[in-house]
Amino acid sequence: MLTAPLRRALAACAAASALAIGTFLVPGPARADDVRLSQQDVLHTLDVDDAWRLTKGKGVTVAVLDSGVDPDHRDLAGSVVTGRDFTAGANPRGVQPVRLHGTYMASLIAGHGHGPGGADGIIGIAPEARVLSVRVILEDEEPGFRTFNSDARYEAVVAKGIRYAVDHGAEVINLSLSKDMPTKDERTAIRYAISKGVVLVAAAGNEGAGKRTAPYSYPAAIPGVISVAAVTSTLRRASFSNRNSSVMVAAPGVDVLGAGPGDEYWVGRGTSQATALVSGVAALIKSRYPRMSPALVAQALASSPDRKGPYNTGTGFGVVNAYRALSVAATLARHRATASGTGVQNPSRAVHAAAADPDPIVVVRRDTGSILLCGAIALGGFAGSGAGVAVLLVLTRRARRRQREEDDALPPAPWPTGLPT
């Protein structure tokens, strides 16, 4: 087999206003015929072998909003559709995108391997799913990285990428990226995606080292988005993984192998990898239950961990189990979590738009007569209770006075005689 040296390392740090890619890549050699063997611990942790007896993600499109995906990598060939590049103009003319981080994430979601029976290379959690690549970030080694993170033209790229993915058939959107603050456009785009039945999965962030509560990362912390933390091989929270109340579930995020552009392979750690793995499980659920709402998909994921325990801000409800998630989804598929009928707010519309609805608010008519009657009865009851207490006090005082008078009327007791000397 061809060898693919890991020649470069990608940092996951950015300025406060920049998009953080949310992964750490570690240089080192990896051969294609060793990759599948090295994946076994991760695949076993997620119980994908049992899940694959039910589905491998056929018919589902997962949008990877990232730095771009190499459609020619042998483990992804034929499964990738290259969508719009919302970073266009940031790099100098003629510079080709690196597409490292995006290829890596896409392979964890939908890699199908290569060689006889697809037995070599990276196998993703949903190997029969399709990938829609939408470029919304630059990697820090690209010459336009600084321009991209400082130019106002690119402030809404994530929101635009979400809408683009929804309008181009994505059922799941993977967001292995993070930033310090959300925007109104992102919140609106996420509301739009959810209203269309699209599941959004995002990285909880990698700023958790040494902190009891890490800063919130966005879009993971926006309501409706499945926020994913990273765990080690022992299923403990990875030291770098953010710890806050937005975390819903966790997945392996340490020493995870993935594909890189040019038939390379990478090993790394981060909540990005954990997010991609959970996106793959979400794709399995949507493949088997395509009409399942995002809320029910999230419930299936949160109900799937083998190790049951109380919720905690480090790993949420626990480490996702693909087979158990599908089993829970089978039960949830008989229900729906979306209200319907007259007066229901359309989730794709801005919340304040409801104020413009022509339907008046119905106020229950108040029966003044009944209110007065009940009030009078209540006052009468209070007055009666007070009178009873007063009578009881008077009778008690009279009884005590009579007892004292009787005691005073008794003759004095005789003095005892015959006392001993």
C-alpha positions as CSV (number, residue, x, y, z in Angstrom):
1,M,0.0,0.0,0.0
2,L,1.0,3.6,-0.5
3,T,2.3,5.4,2.5
4,A,1.1,8.8,3.4
5,P,3.3,10.8,5.7
6,L,1.7,13.3,8.0
7,R,3.9,16.3,7.1
8,R,2.1,19.2,8.5
9,A,0.4,20.3,11.8
10,L,-2.7,22.5,12.0
11,A,-3.2,24.8,15.0
12,A,-6.7,25.3,16.3
13,C,-6.2,28.8,17.7
14,A,-7.5,32.0,16.2
15,A,-8.1,35.6,17.3
16,A,-11.2,36.3,19.4
17,S,-13.1,37.4,16.3
18,A,-11.8,34.5,14.1
19,L,-13.4,31.1,13.4
20,A,-11.5,28.5,15.3
21,I,-11.2,25.2,13.4
22,G,-11.4,23.3,16.6
23,T,-8.9,20.4,16.2
24,F,-5.3,19.6,16.7
25,L,-3.4,17.5,14.2
26,V,-0.4,15.6,15.2
27,P,2.4,14.8,12.7
28,G,3.5,11.2,12.3
29,P,3.4,8.3,9.8
30,A,0.4,6.2,8.9
31,R,0.0,3.6,6.2
32,A,-3.3,3.0,4.5
33,D,-3.3,-0.7,5.5
34,D,-2.8,0.3,9.1
35,V,-5.5,2.9,9.2
36,R,-8.5,0.6,9.5
37,L,-6.9,-1.4,12.3
38,S,-6.2,1.8,14.1
39,Q,-9.9,2.9,13.8
40,Q,-11.2,-0.2,15.6
41,D,-11.3,1.3,19.1
42,V,-13.3,4.3,17.9
43,L,-15.7,2.2,15.9
44,H,-16.1,-0.2,18.8
45,T,-16.8,2.6,21.2
46,L,-19.6,3.9,19.0
47,D,-20.9,0.3,18.3
48,V,-21.1,0.9,14.6
49,D,-20.9,-2.8,13.6
50,D,-24.3,-3.4,15.2
51,A,-25.7,-0.2,13.7
52,W,-24.5,-1.2,10.2
53,R,-26.8,-4.2,10.3
54,L,-29.6,-1.7,10.1
55,T,-28.3,1.1,7.9
56,K,-25.0,2.6,6.6
57,G,-26.5,6.0,5.8
58,K,-27.7,5.4,2.3
59,G,-29.7,8.3,0.8
60,V,-28.6,10.9,3.3
61,T,-26.6,14.1,2.5
62,V,-24.4,15.5,5.2
63,A,-23.2,19.1,4.6
64,V,-19.7,19.6,5.9
65,L,-19.3,23.4,6.5
66,D,-15.5,23.6,6.7
67,S,-12.4,24.4,4.8
68,G,-13.3,22.3,1.8
69,V,-13.2,18.6,1.0
70,D,-10.9,16.8,-1.4
71,P,-13.4,14.9,-3.7
72,D,-10.6,12.8,-5.2
73,H,-9.3,11.2,-2.0
74,R,-9.6,7.4,-2.6
75,D,-11.7,7.0,0.6
76,L,-14.2,9.6,-0.4
77,A,-14.2,9.4,-4.2
78,G,-17.7,9.4,-5.6
79,S,-19.3,10.5,-2.4
80,V,-18.6,14.2,-2.4
81,V,-20.4,17.1,-4.1
82,T,-18.4,20.3,-4.0
83,G,-20.7,23.2,-3.2
84,R,-20.2,26.9,-2.9
85,D,-17.1,28.6,-1.6
86,F,-18.1,31.5,0.7
87,T,-14.5,32.4,1.4
88,A,-13.9,33.4,-2.2
89,G,-11.7,36.5,-2.5
90,A,-9.9,36.0,0.8
91,N,-6.9,34.2,-0.7
92,P,-4.9,35.8,-3.4
93,R,-5.9,34.9,-7.0
94,G,-4.6,31.5,-8.1
95,V,-4.1,30.1,-4.6
96,Q,-5.8,26.7,-4.2
97,P,-7.5,25.9,-0.9
98,V,-5.7,23.4,1.4
99,R,-8.9,21.5,2.3
100,L,-7.2,19.6,5.0
101,H,-9.6,20.0,8.0
102,G,-12.7,19.6,5.8
103,T,-11.4,16.4,4.2
104,Y,-10.5,15.0,7.6
105,M,-14.0,15.6,9.0
106,A,-15.8,14.3,5.9
107,S,-13.9,11.1,6.0
108,L,-15.0,10.4,9.6
109,I,-18.6,11.0,8.6
110,A,-18.8,9.2,5.2
111,G,-15.4,7.6,4.3
112,H,-16.0,4.4,2.5
113,G,-12.4,3.1,2.3
114,H,-10.8,1.7,-0.8
115,G,-9.3,-1.5,-2.2
116,P,-11.0,-4.9,-2.4
117,G,-14.3,-4.7,-0.4
118,G,-13.3,-1.2,0.8
119,A,-11.2,-2.9,3.5
120,D,-8.4,-0.3,3.5
121,G,-8.3,3.3,4.5
122,I,-10.8,5.3,6.5
123,I,-14.3,4.0,7.0
124,G,-16.8,6.7,8.2
125,I,-19.7,6.2,10.6
126,A,-22.1,6.5,7.6
127,P,-20.1,5.1,4.7
128,E,-23.0,5.2,2.2
129,A,-23.9,8.8,2.9
130,R,-23.2,11.7,0.5
131,V,-21.1,14.7,1.5
132,L,-21.9,18.3,0.4
133,S,-18.8,20.4,0.9
134,V,-19.4,24.0,1.7
135,R,-16.3,26.1,2.3
136,V,-16.9,28.6,5.1
137,I,-13.5,28.8,6.8
138,L,-9.8,29.1,5.9
139,E,-7.1,27.2,7.6
140,D,-4.5,29.3,9.3
141,E,-1.7,28.3,6.9
142,E,-3.6,29.8,4.0
143,P,-2.4,33.3,2.9
144,G,-5.8,34.8,3.1
145,F,-6.5,33.6,6.7
146,R,-5.9,37.0,8.3
147,T,-8.0,38.8,5.7
148,F,-10.8,36.3,6.1
149,N,-10.9,36.8,9.8
150,S,-10.8,40.6,9.7
151,D,-12.9,41.6,6.7
152,A,-16.6,42.4,7.4
153,R,-17.5,40.7,4.1
154,Y,-17.1,37.3,5.7
155,E,-18.9,37.9,8.9
156,A,-22.0,36.0,7.8
157,V,-20.4,33.1,5.9
158,V,-21.5,30.4,8.4
159,A,-25.1,31.6,8.3
160,K,-25.0,31.7,4.5
161,G,-23.4,28.3,4.4
162,I,-26.2,26.8,6.6
163,R,-28.9,28.2,4.4
164,Y,-27.1,27.0,1.3
165,A,-26.8,23.5,2.7
166,V,-30.5,23.4,3.6
167,D,-31.5,24.6,0.2
168,H,-29.3,22.0,-1.5
169,G,-30.7,18.9,0.2
170,A,-28.7,18.4,3.4
171,E,-30.4,16.5,6.1
172,V,-27.5,16.8,8.5
173,I,-25.1,19.8,8.8
174,N,-21.6,19.2,10.5
175,L,-20.1,22.3,12.1
176,S,-16.7,21.3,13.3
177,L,-15.8,25.0,14.0
178,S,-16.4,27.5,16.7
179,K,-16.3,31.2,17.5
180,D,-16.7,33.3,20.6
181,M,-19.9,35.1,19.8
182,P,-23.0,34.2,17.8
183,T,-24.6,36.5,15.3
184,K,-28.3,37.3,14.6
185,D,-27.8,35.8,11.1
186,E,-26.5,32.5,12.5
187,R,-29.4,32.2,14.9
188,T,-31.9,32.9,12.1
189,A,-30.2,30.5,9.8
190,I,-30.2,27.7,12.4
191,R,-33.9,28.4,13.1
192,Y,-34.5,28.1,9.3
193,A,-32.6,24.8,9.1
194,I,-34.5,23.3,12.0
195,S,-37.8,24.3,10.5
196,K,-36.8,22.3,7.4
197,G,-36.0,19.2,9.5
198,V,-32.3,19.5,9.3
199,V,-30.1,18.3,12.1
200,L,-27.2,20.5,13.1
201,V,-24.2,19.1,15.0
202,A,-21.4,21.4,16.3
203,A,-18.1,21.3,18.3
204,A,-18.3,22.3,21.9
205,G,-14.8,23.9,21.6
206,N,-11.2,23.2,22.7
207,E,-10.6,25.8,25.4
208,G,-11.5,23.7,28.4
209,A,-8.0,22.9,29.8
210,G,-7.7,23.8,33.4
211,K,-11.1,25.4,33.6
212,R,-14.1,24.2,35.7
213,T,-16.4,25.9,33.3
214,A,-15.1,26.8,29.8
215,P,-16.5,29.6,27.7
216,Y,-19.4,28.8,25.5
217,S,-18.6,28.3,21.8
218,Y,-20.9,29.1,18.9
219,P,-22.8,27.8,17.0
220,A,-22.7,24.8,19.4
221,A,-24.3,26.8,22.2
222,I,-27.2,28.1,20.1
223,P,-30.5,26.3,21.1
224,G,-31.4,23.6,18.7
225,V,-27.8,22.7,17.9
226,I,-26.3,19.4,19.2
227,S,-23.2,20.4,21.0
228,V,-20.5,17.6,21.2
229,A,-17.7,17.2,23.7
230,A,-14.6,15.0,23.2
231,V,-13.6,12.0,25.4
232,T,-10.4,9.9,25.7
233,S,-10.1,6.2,25.0
234,T,-11.2,5.6,28.6
235,L,-14.4,7.6,27.9
236,R,-13.4,10.4,30.2
237,R,-13.7,14.1,29.2
238,A,-10.6,15.1,27.2
239,S,-8.8,17.9,29.1
240,F,-9.2,20.4,26.3
241,S,-12.9,19.8,25.7
242,N,-15.1,22.7,26.8
243,R,-17.3,22.1,29.9
244,N,-20.5,24.0,30.0
245,S,-24.3,23.5,30.1
246,S,-24.6,23.6,26.3
247,V,-22.8,20.2,25.9
248,M,-25.4,17.5,25.0
249,V,-23.3,14.4,24.1
250,A,-19.8,13.2,23.7
251,A,-17.7,11.0,21.3
252,P,-14.0,10.0,20.9
253,G,-11.8,13.0,20.2
254,V,-8.3,11.8,21.1
255,D,-6.0,10.0,18.6
256,V,-8.6,9.8,15.9
257,L,-7.4,8.9,12.4
258,G,-8.9,10.6,9.4
259,A,-8.2,11.3,5.7
260,G,-6.3,14.3,4.4
261,P,-6.1,15.7,0.9
262,G,-3.9,13.9,-1.6
263,D,-4.6,10.4,-0.2
264,E,-2.9,11.3,3.1
265,Y,-3.9,10.3,6.6
266,W,-3.9,12.3,9.8
267,V,-4.2,11.6,13.4
268,G,-5.4,14.3,15.8
269,R,-7.5,15.3,18.7
270,G,-10.3,17.8,19.2
271,T,-14.0,18.3,19.6
272,S,-14.0,18.6,15.8
273,Q,-13.4,14.9,15.4
274,A,-16.0,14.1,18.0
275,T,-18.5,16.3,16.2
276,A,-17.9,14.5,12.9
277,L,-18.5,11.1,14.5
278,V,-21.8,12.2,16.0
279,S,-22.8,13.7,12.7
280,G,-22.3,10.3,11.2
281,V,-24.6,8.7,13.8
282,A,-27.2,11.4,13.0
283,A,-26.9,10.5,9.4
284,L,-27.6,6.8,10.2
285,I,-30.8,7.9,12.1
286,K,-32.0,10.2,9.2
287,S,-31.3,7.4,6.7
288,R,-33.6,5.0,8.5
289,Y,-36.1,7.6,9.7
290,P,-35.9,10.4,7.1
291,R,-38.9,12.3,8.5
292,M,-37.7,12.4,12.1
293,S,-37.5,15.9,13.5
294,P,-34.2,17.4,14.7
295,A,-35.5,17.4,18.3
296,L,-36.2,13.7,18.2
297,V,-32.9,12.9,16.6
298,A,-31.2,14.8,19.4
299,Q,-33.3,12.8,21.9
300,A,-32.3,9.5,20.4
301,L,-28.6,10.6,20.6
302,A,-28.9,11.8,24.2
303,S,-30.7,8.5,25.2
304,S,-28.1,6.2,23.6
305,P,-25.1,6.1,25.9
306,D,-24.3,2.7,27.5
307,R,-23.1,4.3,30.7
308,K,-26.2,5.9,32.3
309,G,-25.6,8.6,34.9
310,P,-26.7,12.1,35.7
311,Y,-26.1,14.8,33.2
312,N,-22.8,16.6,33.6
313,T,-21.4,19.6,31.8
314,G,-18.3,17.8,30.7
315,T,-19.8,15.0,28.6
316,G,-23.5,15.9,28.6
317,F,-25.7,12.8,28.6
318,G,-22.7,10.6,27.8
319,V,-20.8,8.9,24.9
320,V,-23.1,8.2,21.9
321,N,-23.8,4.6,20.9
322,A,-24.9,4.3,17.3
323,Y,-26.9,1.1,17.6
324,R,-28.7,2.2,20.8
325,A,-29.5,5.6,19.1
326,L,-31.2,3.7,16.2
327,S,-33.1,1.6,18.7
328,V,-34.4,4.6,20.6
329,A,-35.2,6.3,17.2
330,A,-37.3,3.3,16.3
331,T,-39.6,4.1,19.3
332,L,-39.5,7.9,18.8
333,A,-40.4,7.5,15.1
334,R,-44.0,6.9,16.1
335,H,-44.1,10.4,17.5
336,R,-43.5,14.0,16.4
337,A,-42.2,17.0,18.3
338,T,-43.6,19.7,16.1
339,A,-46.8,21.5,17.0
340,S,-49.4,22.1,14.3
341,G,-52.7,24.0,14.0
342,T,-54.0,27.6,14.0
343,G,-51.8,30.0,15.9
344,V,-48.6,27.9,16.0
345,Q,-45.5,30.1,15.4
346,N,-43.6,29.1,12.2
347,P,-40.0,28.4,13.5
348,S,-38.5,29.7,10.2
349,R,-39.8,33.2,11.0
350,A,-38.3,35.7,13.3
351,V,-39.9,35.6,16.7
352,H,-40.8,39.2,16.8
353,A,-42.8,38.7,13.6
354,A,-45.6,37.2,15.6
355,A,-46.5,40.6,16.9
356,A,-47.7,41.5,13.4
357,D,-50.2,38.6,13.2
358,P,-53.7,39.9,12.6
359,D,-55.3,37.4,14.9
360,P,-56.2,39.2,18.2
361,I,-55.4,37.7,21.6
362,V,-58.5,36.2,23.1
363,V,-59.1,37.4,26.7
364,V,-61.3,35.3,28.9
365,R,-64.4,37.3,30.0
366,R,-64.5,38.1,33.7
367,D,-67.9,37.5,35.5
368,T,-67.9,40.5,37.9
369,G,-71.0,39.4,39.8
370,S,-69.4,36.0,40.6
371,I,-66.2,37.6,41.7
372,L,-68.1,40.0,44.1
373,L,-70.2,37.1,45.4
374,C,-67.2,34.9,46.1
375,G,-65.4,37.9,47.7
376,A,-68.4,38.6,50.0
377,I,-68.5,34.9,51.0
378,A,-64.8,34.9,51.8
379,L,-65.1,38.1,53.8
380,G,-68.0,36.6,55.7
381,G,-66.0,33.5,56.5
382,F,-63.2,35.6,57.8
383,A,-65.6,37.7,59.9
384,G,-67.2,34.6,61.3
385,S,-63.9,33.1,62.2
386,G,-62.8,36.3,64.0
387,A,-66.1,36.4,66.0
388,G,-65.6,32.7,67.0
389,V,-62.1,33.4,68.3
390,A,-63.3,36.5,70.2
391,V,-66.1,34.5,71.9
392,L,-63.6,31.8,72.8
393,L,-61.3,34.3,74.5
394,V,-64.2,35.9,76.5
395,L,-65.3,32.5,77.8
396,T,-61.8,31.5,78.7
397,R,-61.3,34.7,80.7
398,R,-64.6,34.2,82.6
399,A,-63.7,30.6,83.5
400,R,-60.4,31.7,84.9
401,R,-62.0,34.5,86.9
402,R,-64.6,32.2,88.4
403,Q,-61.8,29.7,89.3
404,R,-59.9,32.4,91.2
405,E,-63.0,33.5,93.1
406,E,-63.7,30.0,94.2
407,D,-60.1,29.5,95.4
408,D,-60.3,32.7,97.5
409,A,-63.6,31.6,99.2
410,L,-62.0,28.4,100.7
411,P,-61.1,28.4,104.5
412,P,-57.4,28.2,105.4
413,A,-56.0,24.8,106.0
414,P,-55.4,23.8,109.7
415,W,-51.9,24.0,111.1
416,P,-50.5,20.5,111.6
417,T,-49.9,19.3,115.2
418,G,-47.8,16.6,116.9
419,L,-44.7,17.5,114.9
420,P,-41.7,15.4,115.9
421,T,-39.1,17.2,118.1
